[in-house]
């Protein structure tokens, strides 16, 4: 799933009640859930002049099957959170439901369901001090994943600026438990920027995972408007670069939301910056307003434009580029492809691609 998406994404939301009074409330309008359920009159303009949903983003109402209900019950029993639910991912039915030929999958969100940051695109709850971490979470996560019988798992997390190491040791412990409980599983971790602390990046990069992911989310110009003020464009780039230098065998990965008012030239420069930082896997998807309190969609990016960015990603040398309106940072097709890359490197000793 895109996680994720950390939307795309991943971490942060509106500030909690204790300090939300100081944050400007965005105009009301239809939510992502309204669009998915088809409960929006696409021929009429909203009172705030919102863009109407294009045909390529219309989806059937989400339904639950037995696989989805079983997975949800298990996660609740182990007190685990998922970014699939917290970020209101539009692909949750597909991933959680699974099928005869594919197991149910979910992206586990570590360190609870409350973030210390307030990114304006994300629906995850926010608080200054979300409370102590659950010491049983790393092992419980590993046991849950082992019972699913999957061979690729994505971990993500909220930001925890209230903890000295940002939760790096907690994430690393989860990876190590996973490798103990189900050694065959390939692990992708979509992690915070750890407030620019390179030693925290090193703890996770050396934990035994195969894919180190951190989302840049948007272009440089829009970063202060879209992300929490503590999340900086250059800081994110440097964290990705440091992870690669710390462990060159890692595949590093990032994600971009489109439709927030960015120009083609700005997207192009972001792709170049990611490649220069050594990033090898990229996902691009349409930003969709998760609730009425979040940033408005400025543009519906066409499938043809997403195809163009897929081609540009390939031309710039990314090992894998997933680009489409409903692609999210944790994306099943991408996970399958990255699994093949990782296994190919392990079996054939394929050299790590150099940054362009």
Secondary structure, 3 states (H helix, E strand, C coil): CCCCCCCCCCCCCCCCCCCHHHCCCCCCCCCHHHHHHCCCCCCCCCCCCCCCCCHHHCCCCCCCCHHHHHHHHHHHHCCCEEHHHHCCCCCHHHHHHCCCCCCCCCCEEECCCEECCCCCCCCCEECCCCCCCCCCHHHHHHHHHHHHCCCEEEEEECCCCCCCCCCHHHHHHHHHHHHHHCCCCEEEEECCCHHHCHHHHHHHHCCCCCEEECCCECCHHHHHHHCCCCCCHHHHHHHHHHHHHHCCCCEEEEEEEECCCCCHHHHHHHHHHHHHCCCCEEEEEECCCCCCCCCCCCCCCCHHHHHHHHHHHHHHCCCEEEECCCCCCCCHHHHHHHHHHHHHHHHHCCCCCCCC
